[in-house]
Amino acid sequence: MKRVRFIRDDIQKFLSSFDLRLSVKIFSLLEILDEVGKYLDSSKLKKVHKYIYELRVVGKIQVRIFCAFREDKIFILHAFVKKTQKIPKKELGIAIHRLEHLQ
């Protein structure tokens, strides 16, 4: 991945901690995101805040990855296991806080 940057090591460790099948799915989707950016299918990538997008990994476990696009880079801000229909405010708040520190 050339453009994808994890702003914290623990995010990458978290995404690698799932079983092999889900980890492969996650990192394959990140590779596709790296290639096509914001033009990824809307069922996989959705804008959820002014500058923050939600990357959706669907499977037995629902993983959500918050990212932001800056210049030619894609910053992975936060990731979590989604357990409810709505995006938890706490999780989005973490991504917003991290984005503010990027600027």
Residue pairs with C-beta under 8 A, 6 or more apart in sequence:
1 30
1 31
1 34
2 34
3 34
3 37
3 72
3 73
3 74
4 30
4 33
4 34
4 73
4 74
4 76
5 73
5 74
5 75
5 76
6 12
6 76
7 75
7 76
7 77
7 98
7 102
8 98
11 76
11 77
11 78
11 79
12 76
14 79
15 23
15 26
15 27
15 63
15 65
15 79
16 23
17 23
18 26
18 61
18 63
21 59
22 57
22 59
22 60
22 61
22 63
25 57
25 59
26 57
26 63
26 65
29 44
29 55
29 57
30 55
30 65
30 76
32 40
32 44
33 40
33 45
33 55
33 67
33 74
34 74
37 69
37 74
38 45
38 53
38 69
40 55
43 56
44 55
44 56
45 53
45 54
45 55
45 56
46 53
46 54
46 56
47 53
47 54
48 54
48 66
48 87
48 92
49 92
49 95
49 96
51 68
51 69
51 99
52 66
52 67
52 68
52 77
52 92
52 95
52 96
52 99
53 66
53 67
53 68
53 69
54 64
54 65
54 66
54 87
55 64
55 65
55 66
55 67
56 62
56 63
56 64
57 63
57 64
57 65
61 81
62 81
62 82
62 83
63 79
63 80
63 81
63 82
64 79
64 80
64 81
64 82
64 87
64 91
65 76
65 78
65 79
66 76
66 77
66 78
66 79
66 91
66 92
66 94
66 95
67 74
67 75
67 76
67 77
68 74
68 75
68 77
68 95
68 99
68 102
69 75
70 102
75 99
75 102
77 94
77 95
77 98
77 99
77 102
78 91
78 94
78 95
78 98
80 88
80 91
